[in-house]
């Protein structure tokens, strides 16, 4: 859809949150944060069985929101050691 419309809403570098099996119990549910392309490249072994939800947060996050999402960033993500100020710089 993004390819057809070209609105810049779902570019590969867009911050995204994957919610996996939320409500399925603490040993089953997971939250993963990364760039859309990073999450799209995860295999079934990393995602596990459904139910999955994908959240595209607002581009301009509050510093507290950014810090909370950092708790769930993928170990291999380019967001891993990014400061809030660096994140804001990437938006402009």
VOPAGU-2260 file (C-alpha; in pm, 1 decimal, decimal comma):
REM VOPAGU-2260
SITE   aa  ch    i         X         Y         Z
SITE  UNK   A    0       0,0       0,0       0,0
SITE  UNK   A    1     285,5     236,8      85,4
SITE  UNK   A    2     448,2     162,2    -249,3
SITE  UNK   A    3     129,9     259,6    -432,6
SITE  UNK   A    4      51,2     573,1    -231,6
SITE  UNK   A    5     400,9     694,3    -144,8
SITE  UNK   A    6     284,6     884,3     164,7
SITE  UNK   A    7     590,6     803,3     375,5
SITE  UNK   A    8     383,5     647,2     652,4
SITE  UNK   A    9     537,3     299,8     649,4
SITE  UNK   A   10     895,7     345,1     535,1
SITE  UNK   A   11    1140,6      68,3     626,0
SITE  UNK   A   12    1308,1     282,2     891,5
SITE  UNK   A   13     981,1     364,8    1071,8
SITE  UNK   A   14     973,7     281,8    1443,7
SITE  UNK   A   15     733,5      -5,9    1512,1
SITE  UNK   A   16     617,6    -216,1    1806,7
SITE  UNK   A   17     525,3    -583,2    1768,1
SITE  UNK   A   18     289,3    -715,8    2034,4
SITE  UNK   A   19     294,3   -1096,2    2044,9
SITE  UNK   A   20      29,0   -1302,6    2224,3
SITE  UNK   A   21     -55,2   -1025,3    2474,2
SITE  UNK   A   22    -287,4   -1168,2    2737,0
SITE  UNK   A   23    -163,6   -1520,8    2666,1
SITE  UNK   A   24      29,1   -1540,6    2991,6
SITE  UNK   A   25     365,6   -1400,3    3101,2
SITE  UNK   A   26     561,0   -1692,0    2958,4
SITE  UNK   A   27     399,2   -1653,0    2612,6
SITE  UNK   A   28     359,7   -1279,9    2552,0
SITE  UNK   A   29     635,4   -1061,6    2410,1
SITE  UNK   A   30     686,5    -702,8    2304,6
SITE  UNK   A   31     948,3    -624,5    2041,0
SITE  UNK   A   32    1055,6    -279,0    1922,6
SITE  UNK   A   33    1260,0    -201,7    1614,2
SITE  UNK   A   34    1248,9     -44,4    1275,7
SITE  UNK   A   35     977,8    -183,8    1047,0
SITE  UNK   A   36    1234,3    -354,2     823,0
SITE  UNK   A   37    1400,1    -518,4    1124,8
SITE  UNK   A   38    1071,4    -656,9    1253,4
SITE  UNK   A   39     972,0    -773,2     903,8
SITE  UNK   A   40    1291,6    -980,5     883,7
SITE  UNK   A   41    1224,7   -1176,6    1203,3
SITE  UNK   A   42    1158,0   -1543,7    1147,2
SITE  UNK   A   43     880,0   -1759,7    1285,8
SITE  UNK   A   44    1123,5   -1891,8    1546,2
SITE  UNK   A   45    1154,8   -1538,7    1688,3
SITE  UNK   A   46     789,8   -1437,8    1654,6
SITE  UNK   A   47     622,0   -1760,8    1755,1
SITE  UNK   A   48     257,1   -1845,0    1690,3
SITE  UNK   A   49     -18,6   -1580,2    1650,3
SITE  UNK   A   50    -179,8   -1356,6    1769,1
SITE  UNK   A   51      39,0   -1063,9    1662,7
SITE  UNK   A   52     -34,3    -692,5    1651,2
SITE  UNK   A   53     176,5    -419,6    1493,5
SITE  UNK   A   54     175,7     -66,0    1629,3
SITE  UNK   A   55     315,3     234,7    1444,6
SITE  UNK   A   56     364,3     502,1    1711,6
SITE  UNK   A   57     358,8     871,3    1633,4
SITE  UNK   A   58     685,0     990,8    1485,6
SITE  UNK   A   59     746,6    1252,7    1753,5
SITE  UNK   A   60     751,2    1055,6    2076,4
SITE  UNK   A   61     777,1    1211,3    2418,9
SITE  UNK   A   62    1108,0    1135,5    2589,3
SITE  UNK   A   63     936,7     911,6    2845,7
SITE  UNK   A   64     764,5     711,7    2569,5
SITE  UNK   A   65    1096,2     668,0    2391,7
SITE  UNK   A   66    1266,6     547,2    2710,8
SITE  UNK   A   67     989,6     294,1    2775,8
SITE  UNK   A   68    1015,2     153,8    2423,7
SITE  UNK   A   69    1392,2     115,8    2469,9
SITE  UNK   A   70    1317,9    -158,9    2726,0
SITE  UNK   A   71    1183,9    -377,7    2442,9
SITE  UNK   A   72    1423,3    -290,4    2157,6
SITE  UNK   A   73    1557,7    -586,9    1962,5
SITE  UNK   A   74    1920,3    -664,0    2056,2
SITE  UNK   A   75    2026,5    -626,3    1692,0
SITE  UNK   A   76    1825,0    -309,6    1624,5
SITE  UNK   A   77    1985,1      15,6    1513,0
SITE  UNK   A   78    1769,6     175,6    1784,1
SITE  UNK   A   79    1949,3     -17,9    2060,3
SITE  UNK   A   80    2188,3     251,9    2185,1
SITE  UNK   A   81    2017,6     552,1    2032,2
SITE  UNK   A   82    1964,1     848,5    2262,8
SITE  UNK   A   83    1642,9    1047,5    2260,4
SITE  UNK   A   84    1823,8    1346,0    2108,0
SITE  UNK   A   85    1968,0    1127,4    1829,9
SITE  UNK   A   86    1617,9     991,9    1763,8
SITE  UNK   A   87    1479,9    1347,0    1732,1
SITE  UNK   A   88    1762,8    1436,6    1493,7
SITE  UNK   A   89    1666,8    1145,0    1266,6
SITE  UNK   A   90    1312,7    1280,3    1241,2
SITE  UNK   A   91    1421,8    1605,4    1081,6
